[in-house]
Amino acid sequence: TEGEQVVKIPQGACTDSAGNEIAETVKKVVIDRTGPVGSVSYSTTEKTGSAVVAKISANEEMQEIEGWTLSADKKELTKSYEDNTEETVTIKDLLGNESSVTIKISNIDKTLPKGEVTYSTAEYTNQDVTVTINVDKQVQAINGWTLSENKKVLTKKYTQNTEETVTITDLAGNRSIVTVKITNIDKEAPVIGEITLSTKEITNQDVEITVNATDAISGIEGYSWDEKQTWNTVNKVNAKTNGIYTIYVKDKAGNISSKTIEVTNINKEPEKLAISATKYKVDGNYIINIKPETKVSEVKNDVKSN
């Protein structure tokens, strides 16, 4: 029977080595056939990229186990695990009674997160660009970024071109670096430079207007000479009549600039000669003297920008 027992040895039941009878003896004896009761705890149950220390605490003193560290009071065993595991550990008290406990570690994660960067558009744009980082596992929040409900998607809106690295950290603390590179934001309109005419002299021919424009980021996409109704890649047009001409220049991001020029030197009408005449008589004959009075005025061309 297990537990405390009373043992009575009657007188004469035993003798010593000299043959003397031993007097009646009564002793209390504790019989222990029960193994130690052990409970398991861990240094952390959260996701971690580091080792986890398992600790077995018992209700009585235990024997040493290979690979484990026994505390000074012999009631605790500890062991460090580098990888996830599940195993059964047999613990023994000082009498050799056994019991078992289960070690189960599943929160060690040393795998780096993998992030894929995508952009709301790869075309030239005069709008903001939204960057999305899709990750293959749950990650922690990053200042300035929006983290999705499932913790696997990060988004951020960029208002200008940039190149930077972003550190993504999973729930276990493992880190990876991804690069964000934006070069397609162009919010500046093209710069229209000199507008030239094929001639500034009075002419009865068309006058060719040529515009010189530049765009430092996305480049020039086209020109319009009809109030933005149509666009083409030719930077010149023939003016058939005098008037004010507006040139529109658009870059590849959709930004538009304009500039005007006035053409005044086209004259396709035949000249009408104004004359004055005097009549006088010589030797009985009438003489008529005709004198032209037409005067050509100076022509000016003015360029105006908007």
Salt bridges, closest charged atoms under 4 A:
GLU24 OE2 - LYS8 NZ 3.73
GLU76 OE2 - LYS55 NZ 3.99
GLU82 OE1 - LYS110 NZ 2.92
GLU98 OE2 - LYS92 NZ 3.46
ASP109 OD2 - LYS137 NZ 2.73
ASP128 OD1 - LYS187 NZ 2.68
GLU164 OE2 - LYS156 NZ 3.93
ASP170 OD2 - LYS137 NZ 2.91
ASP206 OD2 - LYS240 NZ 3.08
ASP206 OD1 - LYS268 NZ 2.59
GLU221 OE1 - LYS250 NZ 3.63
